[in-house]
Amino acid sequence: MPAVNFTVRWPDGQEFNAYSPSTIIHQHLQHDASYPVEEFMQRAETALDAASERVREVKGFSCSSAMDTLSQLRHTARSFNQGEVHVSFVQTP
C-alpha cells in the first residue's frame, strides 16, 4: 500500500511533516492548496480515517501512524481560530 507524506504549513508559518498510509489522501486534499483551518481539519479527519480503514481492510488492524498524525493535527489546530493551512505533497523518488 503506497504511503503519502505531506507538509502542512499552519497560519503562523510553522510546518508539520504529516503521513498517510494510503493515497486516498489525494481525494480529500490537493497539492499546493490552502484551506481555512476548520475545513482543513474536516478534510484531514475524513482522509486519515479512510486511510486507516484501508489499512484495516488489508492488514486486519487500523494504522496507528495515521491516527498519531491526526492527533497531532488536532492538537495544533486548536491554536488557530482563523487563518489558512497550506498543504503540499512530498515527492518521493
Backbone atoms as SQL, in Angstrom:
CREATE TABLE atoms (id INTEGER PRIMARY KEY, chain TEXT, resi INTEGER, resn TEXT, atom TEXT, x REAL, y REAL, z REAL);
INSERT INTO atoms VALUES
  (1, 'A', 1, 'MET', 'N', 0.851, -1.167, 0.000),
  (2, 'A', 1, 'MET', 'CA', 0.000, 0.000, 0.000),
  (3, 'A', 1, 'MET', 'C', 0.904, 1.239, 0.000),
  (4, 'A', 2, 'PRO', 'N', 0.788, 2.080, -1.031),
  (5, 'A', 2, 'PRO', 'CA', 1.675, 3.246, -1.105),
  (6, 'A', 2, 'PRO', 'C', 1.294, 4.317, -0.076),
  (7, 'A', 3, 'ALA', 'N', 2.272, 4.744, 0.678),
  (8, 'A', 3, 'ALA', 'CA', 2.084, 5.804, 1.669),
  (9, 'A', 3, 'ALA', 'C', 2.329, 7.162, 1.018),
  (10, 'A', 4, 'VAL', 'N', 1.826, 8.198, 1.673),
  (11, 'A', 4, 'VAL', 'CA', 1.984, 9.559, 1.179),
  (12, 'A', 4, 'VAL', 'C', 2.476, 10.434, 2.326),
  (13, 'A', 5, 'ASN', 'N', 3.526, 11.188, 2.066),
  (14, 'A', 5, 'ASN', 'CA', 3.998, 12.191, 3.010),
  (15, 'A', 5, 'ASN', 'C', 3.567, 13.554, 2.496),
  (16, 'A', 6, 'PHE', 'N', 3.135, 14.408, 3.409),
  (17, 'A', 6, 'PHE', 'CA', 2.730, 15.743, 3.001),
  (18, 'A', 6, 'PHE', 'C', 3.111, 16.748, 4.077),
  (19, 'A', 7, 'THR', 'N', 3.283, 17.985, 3.641),
  (20, 'A', 7, 'THR', 'CA', 3.673, 19.057, 4.549),
  (21, 'A', 7, 'THR', 'C', 2.474, 19.963, 4.782),
  (22, 'A', 8, 'VAL', 'N', 2.259, 20.271, 6.043),
  (23, 'A', 8, 'VAL', 'CA', 1.191, 21.174, 6.456),
  (24, 'A', 8, 'VAL', 'C', 1.858, 22.439, 6.988),
  (25, 'A', 9, 'ARG', 'N', 1.500, 23.590, 6.415),
  (26, 'A', 9, 'ARG', 'CA', 2.007, 24.863, 6.925),
  (27, 'A', 9, 'ARG', 'C', 0.836, 25.593, 7.583),
  (28, 'A', 10, 'TRP', 'N', 0.961, 25.792, 8.877),
  (29, 'A', 10, 'TRP', 'CA', -0.087, 26.418, 9.679),
  (30, 'A', 10, 'TRP', 'C', -0.095, 27.929, 9.461),
  (31, 'A', 11, 'PRO', 'N', -1.153, 28.621, 9.889),
  (32, 'A', 11, 'PRO', 'CA', -1.238, 30.075, 9.670),
  (33, 'A', 11, 'PRO', 'C', -0.061, 30.872, 10.230),
  (34, 'A', 12, 'ASP', 'N', 0.610, 30.371, 11.244),
  (35, 'A', 12, 'ASP', 'CA', 1.764, 31.084, 11.815),
  (36, 'A', 12, 'ASP', 'C', 3.081, 30.754, 11.113),
  (37, 'A', 13, 'GLY', 'N', 3.020, 29.932, 10.054),
  (38, 'A', 13, 'GLY', 'CA', 4.211, 29.567, 9.296),
  (39, 'A', 13, 'GLY', 'C', 4.882, 28.292, 9.765),
  (40, 'A', 14, 'GLN', 'N', 4.465, 27.781, 10.907),
  (41, 'A', 14, 'GLN', 'CA', 5.016, 26.516, 11.417),
  (42, 'A', 14, 'GLN', 'C', 4.662, 25.392, 10.441),
  (43, 'A', 15, 'GLU', 'N', 5.610, 24.501, 10.195),
  (44, 'A', 15, 'GLU', 'CA', 5.366, 23.379, 9.290),
  (45, 'A', 15, 'GLU', 'C', 5.381, 22.064, 10.042),
  (46, 'A', 16, 'PHE', 'N', 4.563, 21.150, 9.565),
  (47, 'A', 16, 'PHE', 'CA', 4.455, 19.821, 10.147),
  (48, 'A', 16, 'PHE', 'C', 4.541, 18.811, 9.017),
  (49, 'A', 17, 'ASN', 'N', 5.405, 17.822, 9.156),
  (50, 'A', 17, 'ASN', 'CA', 5.518, 16.752, 8.168),
  (51, 'A', 17, 'ASN', 'C', 4.551, 15.650, 8.554),
  (52, 'A', 18, 'ALA', 'N', 3.556, 15.434, 7.714),
  (53, 'A', 18, 'ALA', 'CA', 2.470, 14.504, 8.007),
  (54, 'A', 18, 'ALA', 'C', 2.590, 13.244, 7.156),
  (55, 'A', 19, 'TYR', 'N', 1.857, 12.215, 7.587),
  (56, 'A', 19, 'TYR', 'CA', 1.926, 10.902, 6.951),
  (57, 'A', 19, 'TYR', 'C', 0.526, 10.329, 6.772),
  (58, 'A', 20, 'SER', 'N', 0.293, 9.755, 5.606),
  (59, 'A', 20, 'SER', 'CA', -0.913, 8.987, 5.352),
  (60, 'A', 20, 'SER', 'C', -0.478, 7.625, 4.810),
  (61, 'A', 21, 'PRO', 'N', -1.056, 6.549, 5.325),
  (62, 'A', 21, 'PRO', 'CA', -0.668, 5.231, 4.841),
  (63, 'A', 21, 'PRO', 'C', -1.285, 4.871, 3.487),
  (64, 'A', 22, 'SER', 'N', -2.065, 5.784, 2.930),
  (65, 'A', 22, 'SER', 'CA', -2.777, 5.484, 1.691),
  (66, 'A', 22, 'SER', 'C', -2.871, 6.727, 0.803),
  (67, 'A', 23, 'THR', 'N', -2.911, 6.493, -0.486),
  (68, 'A', 23, 'THR', 'CA', -3.073, 7.590, -1.439),
  (69, 'A', 23, 'THR', 'C', -4.483, 8.171, -1.429),
  (70, 'A', 24, 'ILE', 'N', -5.372, 7.618, -0.647),
  (71, 'A', 24, 'ILE', 'CA', -6.733, 8.159, -0.553),
  (72, 'A', 24, 'ILE', 'C', -6.707, 9.619, -0.097),
  (73, 'A', 25, 'ILE', 'N', -5.628, 10.037, 0.536),
  (74, 'A', 25, 'ILE', 'CA', -5.482, 11.422, 0.984),
  (75, 'A', 25, 'ILE', 'C', -5.642, 12.397, -0.187),
  (76, 'A', 26, 'HIS', 'N', -5.244, 11.963, -1.389),
  (77, 'A', 26, 'HIS', 'CA', -5.349, 12.815, -2.582),
  (78, 'A', 26, 'HIS', 'C', -6.800, 13.104, -2.962),
  (79, 'A', 27, 'GLN', 'N', -7.727, 12.296, -2.494),
  (80, 'A', 27, 'GLN', 'CA', -9.143, 12.542, -2.780),
  (81, 'A', 27, 'GLN', 'C', -9.711, 13.641, -1.888),
  (82, 'A', 28, 'HIS', 'N', -8.992, 14.003, -0.842),
  (83, 'A', 28, 'HIS', 'CA', -9.509, 14.952, 0.136),
  (84, 'A', 28, 'HIS', 'C', -8.699, 16.238, 0.243),
  (85, 'A', 29, 'LEU', 'N', -7.419, 16.158, -0.082),
  (86, 'A', 29, 'LEU', 'CA', -6.546, 17.327, -0.035),
  (87, 'A', 29, 'LEU', 'C', -5.803, 17.454, -1.358),
  (88, 'A', 30, 'GLN', 'N', -5.672, 18.672, -1.839),
  (89, 'A', 30, 'GLN', 'CA', -4.988, 18.920, -3.098),
  (90, 'A', 30, 'GLN', 'C', -3.579, 19.454, -2.834),
  (91, 'A', 31, 'HIS', 'N', -2.650, 19.096, -3.723),
  (92, 'A', 31, 'HIS', 'CA', -1.285, 19.588, -3.631),
  (93, 'A', 31, 'HIS', 'C', -1.268, 21.099, -3.850),
  (94, 'A', 32, 'ASP', 'N', -0.464, 21.791, -3.044),
  (95, 'A', 32, 'ASP', 'CA', -0.253, 23.227, -3.168),
  (96, 'A', 32, 'ASP', 'C', -1.564, 24.009, -3.038),
  (97, 'A', 33, 'ALA', 'N', -2.401, 23.570, -2.099),
  (98, 'A', 33, 'ALA', 'CA', -3.683, 24.226, -1.867),
  (99, 'A', 33, 'ALA', 'C', -3.752, 24.729, -0.430),
  (100, 'A', 34, 'SER', 'N', -4.564, 25.758, -0.235),
  (101, 'A', 34, 'SER', 'CA', -4.789, 26.308, 1.094),
  (102, 'A', 34, 'SER', 'C', -6.253, 26.164, 1.462),
  (103, 'A', 35, 'TYR', 'N', -6.490, 25.903, 2.742),
  (104, 'A', 35, 'TYR', 'CA', -7.840, 25.707, 3.268),
  (105, 'A', 35, 'TYR', 'C', -7.976, 26.472, 4.578),
  (106, 'A', 36, 'PRO', 'N', -9.164, 27.019, 4.855),
  (107, 'A', 36, 'PRO', 'CA', -9.390, 27.542, 6.203),
  (108, 'A', 36, 'PRO', 'C', -9.156, 26.414, 7.207),
  (109, 'A', 37, 'VAL', 'N', -8.686, 26.758, 8.394),
  (110, 'A', 37, 'VAL', 'CA', -8.297, 25.751, 9.387),
  (111, 'A', 37, 'VAL', 'C', -9.406, 24.725, 9.610),
  (112, 'A', 38, 'GLU', 'N', -10.639, 25.183, 9.815),
  (113, 'A', 38, 'GLU', 'CA', -11.736, 24.257, 10.096),
  (114, 'A', 38, 'GLU', 'C', -11.984, 23.297, 8.926),
  (115, 'A', 39, 'GLU', 'N', -11.970, 23.828, 7.712),
  (116, 'A', 39, 'GLU', 'CA', -12.171, 22.967, 6.544),
  (117, 'A', 39, 'GLU', 'C', -11.020, 21.976, 6.393),
  (118, 'A', 40, 'PHE', 'N', -9.791, 22.460, 6.601),
  (119, 'A', 40, 'PHE', 'CA', -8.648, 21.556, 6.524),
  (120, 'A', 40, 'PHE', 'C', -8.811, 20.391, 7.495),
  (121, 'A', 41, 'MET', 'N', -9.192, 20.698, 8.718),
  (122, 'A', 41, 'MET', 'CA', -9.321, 19.638, 9.716),
  (123, 'A', 41, 'MET', 'C', -10.421, 18.658, 9.340),
  (124, 'A', 42, 'GLN', 'N', -11.535, 19.137, 8.817),
  (125, 'A', 42, 'GLN', 'CA', -12.597, 18.224, 8.375),
  (126, 'A', 42, 'GLN', 'C', -12.078, 17.301, 7.274),
  (127, 'A', 43, 'ARG', 'N', -11.373, 17.873, 6.318),
  (128, 'A', 43, 'ARG', 'CA', -10.827, 17.074, 5.221),
  (129, 'A', 43, 'ARG', 'C', -9.771, 16.088, 5.724),
  (130, 'A', 44, 'ALA', 'N', -8.881, 16.563, 6.590),
  (131, 'A', 44, 'ALA', 'CA', -7.819, 15.705, 7.112),
  (132, 'A', 44, 'ALA', 'C', -8.391, 14.552, 7.933),
  (133, 'A', 45, 'GLU', 'N', -9.381, 14.836, 8.764),
  (134, 'A', 45, 'GLU', 'CA', -10.000, 13.776, 9.568),
  (135, 'A', 45, 'GLU', 'C', -10.646, 12.721, 8.683),
  (136, 'A', 46, 'THR', 'N', -11.404, 13.155, 7.696),
  (137, 'A', 46, 'THR', 'CA', -12.048, 12.216, 6.779),
  (138, 'A', 46, 'THR', 'C', -11.006, 11.381, 6.044),
  (139, 'A', 47, 'ALA', 'N', -9.969, 12.048, 5.542),
  (140, 'A', 47, 'ALA', 'CA', -8.933, 11.363, 4.764),
  (141, 'A', 47, 'ALA', 'C', -8.144, 10.367, 5.603),
  (142, 'A', 48, 'LEU', 'N', -7.713, 10.779, 6.776),
  (143, 'A', 48, 'LEU', 'CA', -6.885, 9.891, 7.601),
  (144, 'A', 48, 'LEU', 'C', -7.703, 8.754, 8.201),
  (145, 'A', 49, 'ASP', 'N', -8.963, 9.004, 8.509),
  (146, 'A', 49, 'ASP', 'CA', -9.839, 7.904, 8.947),
  (147, 'A', 49, 'ASP', 'C', -10.001, 6.877, 7.824),
  (148, 'A', 50, 'ALA', 'N', -10.214, 7.364, 6.601),
  (149, 'A', 50, 'ALA', 'CA', -10.368, 6.464, 5.454),
  (150, 'A', 50, 'ALA', 'C', -9.070, 5.705, 5.173),
  (151, 'A', 51, 'ALA', 'N', -7.941, 6.385, 5.303),
  (152, 'A', 51, 'ALA', 'CA', -6.646, 5.735, 5.078),
  (153, 'A', 51, 'ALA', 'C', -6.412, 4.636, 6.111),
  (154, 'A', 52, 'SER', 'N', -6.730, 4.926, 7.352),
  (155, 'A', 52, 'SER', 'CA', -6.571, 3.928, 8.411),
  (156, 'A', 52, 'SER', 'C', -7.497, 2.735, 8.177),
  (157, 'A', 53, 'GLU', 'N', -8.695, 3.012, 7.686),
  (158, 'A', 53, 'GLU', 'CA', -9.643, 1.932, 7.389),
  (159, 'A', 53, 'GLU', 'C', -9.127, 1.060, 6.244),
  (160, 'A', 54, 'ARG', 'N', -8.487, 1.662, 5.265),
  (161, 'A', 54, 'ARG', 'CA', -7.893, 0.869, 4.176),
  (162, 'A', 54, 'ARG', 'C', -6.843, -0.090, 4.716),
  (163, 'A', 55, 'VAL', 'N', -6.050, 0.381, 5.661),
  (164, 'A', 55, 'VAL', 'CA', -5.048, -0.495, 6.285),
  (165, 'A', 55, 'VAL', 'C', -5.761, -1.636, 7.001),
  (166, 'A', 56, 'ARG', 'N', -6.835, -1.324, 7.715),
  (167, 'A', 56, 'ARG', 'CA', -7.589, -2.356, 8.427),
  (168, 'A', 56, 'ARG', 'C', -8.114, -3.427, 7.448),
  (169, 'A', 57, 'GLU', 'N', -8.598, -2.988, 6.297),
  (170, 'A', 57, 'GLU', 'CA', -9.122, -3.927, 5.300),
  (171, 'A', 57, 'GLU', 'C', -8.030, -4.866, 4.789),
  (172, 'A', 58, 'VAL', 'N', -6.822, -4.344, 4.625),
  (173, 'A', 58, 'VAL', 'CA', -5.720, -5.132, 4.078),
  (174, 'A', 58, 'VAL', 'C', -5.005, -5.959, 5.150),
  (175, 'A', 59, 'LYS', 'N', -4.742, -5.345, 6.289),
  (176, 'A', 59, 'LYS', 'CA', -3.897, -5.991, 7.295),
  (177, 'A', 59, 'LYS', 'C', -4.645, -6.488, 8.526),
  (178, 'A', 60, 'GLY', 'N', -5.905, -6.078, 8.664),
  (179, 'A', 60, 'GLY', 'CA', -6.688, -6.546, 9.801),
  (180, 'A', 60, 'GLY', 'C', -6.592, -5.672, 11.040),
  (181, 'A', 61, 'PHE', 'N', -5.889, -4.544, 10.956),
  (182, 'A', 61, 'PHE', 'CA', -5.793, -3.604, 12.078),
  (183, 'A', 61, 'PHE', 'C', -5.645, -2.196, 11.518),
  (184, 'A', 62, 'SER', 'N', -6.087, -1.217, 12.289),
  (185, 'A', 62, 'SER', 'CA', -6.009, 0.166, 11.832),
  (186, 'A', 62, 'SER', 'C', -4.567, 0.672, 11.884),
  (187, 'A', 63, 'CYS', 'N', -4.339, 1.799, 11.254),
  (188, 'A', 63, 'CYS', 'CA', -2.989, 2.368, 11.185),
  (189, 'A', 63, 'CYS', 'C', -2.774, 3.366, 12.315),
  (190, 'A', 64, 'SER', 'N', -1.942, 3.001, 13.259),
  (191, 'A', 64, 'SER', 'CA', -1.668, 3.896, 14.389),
  (192, 'A', 64, 'SER', 'C', -0.916, 5.147, 13.935),
  (193, 'A', 65, 'SER', 'N', -0.124, 5.058, 12.892),
  (194, 'A', 65, 'SER', 'CA', 0.597, 6.239, 12.401),
  (195, 'A', 65, 'SER', 'C', -0.365, 7.290, 11.856),
  (196, 'A', 66, 'ALA', 'N', -1.402, 6.849, 11.157),
  (197, 'A', 66, 'ALA', 'CA', -2.405, 7.791, 10.650),
  (198, 'A', 66, 'ALA', 'C', -3.130, 8.458, 11.810),
  (199, 'A', 67, 'MET', 'N', -3.452, 7.683, 12.838),
  (200, 'A', 67, 'MET', 'CA', -4.149, 8.238, 13.993),
  (201, 'A', 67, 'MET', 'C', -3.238, 9.165, 14.795),
  (202, 'A', 68, 'ASP', 'N', -1.938, 8.868, 14.850),
  (203, 'A', 68, 'ASP', 'CA', -0.980, 9.765, 15.505),
  (204, 'A', 68, 'ASP', 'C', -0.894, 11.090, 14.751),
  (205, 'A', 69, 'THR', 'N', -0.833, 11.007, 13.430),
  (206, 'A', 69, 'THR', 'CA', -0.801, 12.219, 12.607),
  (207, 'A', 69, 'THR', 'C', -2.048, 13.048, 12.872),
  (208, 'A', 70, 'LEU', 'N', -3.208, 12.417, 12.864),
  (209, 'A', 70, 'LEU', 'CA', -4.464, 13.123, 13.093),
  (210, 'A', 70, 'LEU', 'C', -4.480, 13.765, 14.478),
  (211, 'A', 71, 'SER', 'N', -4.001, 13.060, 15.467),
  (212, 'A', 71, 'SER', 'CA', -3.948, 13.604, 16.821),
  (213, 'A', 71, 'SER', 'C', -3.069, 14.852, 16.876),
  (214, 'A', 72, 'GLN', 'N', -1.934, 14.816, 16.219),
  (215, 'A', 72, 'GLN', 'CA', -1.033, 15.968, 16.208),
  (216, 'A', 72, 'GLN', 'C', -1.661, 17.149, 15.470),
  (217, 'A', 73, 'LEU', 'N', -2.351, 16.863, 14.364),
  (218, 'A', 73, 'LEU', 'CA', -3.033, 17.932, 13.626),
  (219, 'A', 73, 'LEU', 'C', -4.116, 18.568, 14.488),
  (220, 'A', 74, 'ARG', 'N', -4.909, 17.750, 15.164),
  (221, 'A', 74, 'ARG', 'CA', -5.966, 18.278, 16.045),
  (222, 'A', 74, 'ARG', 'C', -5.372, 19.166, 17.135),
  (223, 'A', 75, 'HIS', 'N', -4.300, 18.697, 17.732),
  (224, 'A', 75, 'HIS', 'CA', -3.660, 19.451, 18.811),
  (225, 'A', 75, 'HIS', 'C', -3.218, 20.834, 18.324),
  (226, 'A', 76, 'THR', 'N', -2.563, 20.880, 17.184),
  (227, 'A', 76, 'THR', 'CA', -2.067, 22.151, 16.665),
  (228, 'A', 76, 'THR', 'C', -3.208, 23.037, 16.193),
  (229, 'A', 77, 'ALA', 'N', -4.212, 22.468, 15.560),
  (230, 'A', 77, 'ALA', 'CA', -5.337, 23.247, 15.026),
  (231, 'A', 77, 'ALA', 'C', -6.068, 24.023, 16.114),
  (232, 'A', 78, 'ARG', 'N', -6.073, 23.491, 17.330),
  (233, 'A', 78, 'ARG', 'CA', -6.752, 24.189, 18.434),
  (234, 'A', 78, 'ARG', 'C', -6.153, 25.565, 18.706),
  (235, 'A', 79, 'SER', 'N', -4.945, 25.804, 18.251),
  (236, 'A', 79, 'SER', 'CA', -4.278, 27.090, 18.473),
  (237, 'A', 79, 'SER', 'C', -4.750, 28.179, 17.519),
  (238, 'A', 80, 'PHE', 'N', -5.514, 27.809, 16.513),
  (239, 'A', 80, 'PHE', 'CA', -5.891, 28.767, 15.473),
  (240, 'A', 80, 'PHE', 'C', -7.406, 28.893, 15.348),
  (241, 'A', 81, 'ASN', 'N', -7.893, 30.123, 15.521),
  (242, 'A', 81, 'ASN', 'CA', -9.315, 30.399, 15.330),
  (243, 'A', 81, 'ASN', 'C', -9.610, 30.793, 13.888),
  (244, 'A', 82, 'GLN', 'N', -8.582, 31.243, 13.207),
  (245, 'A', 82, 'GLN', 'CA', -8.746, 31.672, 11.822),
  (246, 'A', 82, 'GLN', 'C', -7.436, 31.454, 11.083),
  (247, 'A', 83, 'GLY', 'N', -7.435, 31.817, 9.817),
  (248, 'A', 83, 'GLY', 'CA', -6.240, 31.651, 9.003),
  (249, 'A', 83, 'GLY', 'C', -6.377, 30.433, 8.104),
  (250, 'A', 84, 'GLU', 'N', -5.366, 30.247, 7.294),
  (251, 'A', 84, 'GLU', 'CA', -5.387, 29.148, 6.341),
  (252, 'A', 84, 'GLU', 'C', -4.219, 28.202, 6.555),
  (253, 'A', 85, 'VAL', 'N', -4.483, 26.967, 6.211),
  (254, 'A', 85, 'VAL', 'CA', -3.489, 25.905, 6.263),
  (255, 'A', 85, 'VAL', 'C', -3.111, 25.584, 4.830),
  (256, 'A', 86, 'HIS', 'N', -1.821, 25.521, 4.560),
  (257, 'A', 86, 'HIS', 'CA', -1.345, 25.200, 3.211),
  (258, 'A', 86, 'HIS', 'C', -0.819, 23.766, 3.206),
  (259, 'A', 87, 'VAL', 'N', -1.191, 23.023, 2.166),
  (260, 'A', 87, 'VAL', 'CA', -0.805, 21.612, 2.052),
  (261, 'A', 87, 'VAL', 'C', 0.035, 21.417, 0.797),
  (262, 'A', 88, 'SER', 'N', 1.120, 20.678, 0.932),
  (263, 'A', 88, 'SER', 'CA', 1.889, 20.275, -0.244),
  (264, 'A', 88, 'SER', 'C', 2.342, 18.834, -0.040),
  (265, 'A', 89, 'PHE', 'N', 2.258, 18.065, -1.106),
  (266, 'A', 89, 'PHE', 'CA', 2.656, 16.663, -1.058),
  (267, 'A', 89, 'PHE', 'C', 4.137, 16.555, -1.375),
  (268, 'A', 90, 'VAL', 'N', 4.804, 15.691, -0.637),
  (269, 'A', 90, 'VAL', 'CA', 6.229, 15.477, -0.799),
  (270, 'A', 90, 'VAL', 'C', 6.433, 14.444, -1.891),
  (271, 'A', 91, 'GLN', 'N', 7.268, 14.788, -2.855),
  (272, 'A', 91, 'GLN', 'CA', 7.583, 13.845, -3.925),
  (273, 'A', 91, 'GLN', 'C', 8.594, 12.844, -3.418),
  (274, 'A', 92, 'THR', 'N', 8.322, 11.573, -3.641),
  (275, 'A', 92, 'THR', 'CA', 9.288, 10.552, -3.260),
  (276, 'A', 92, 'THR', 'C', 9.890, 9.964, -4.525),
  (277, 'A', 93, 'PRO', 'N', 11.172, 9.601, -4.461),
  (278, 'A', 93, 'PRO', 'CA', 11.849, 9.084, -5.657),
  (279, 'A', 93, 'PRO', 'C', 11.291, 7.754, -6.107);
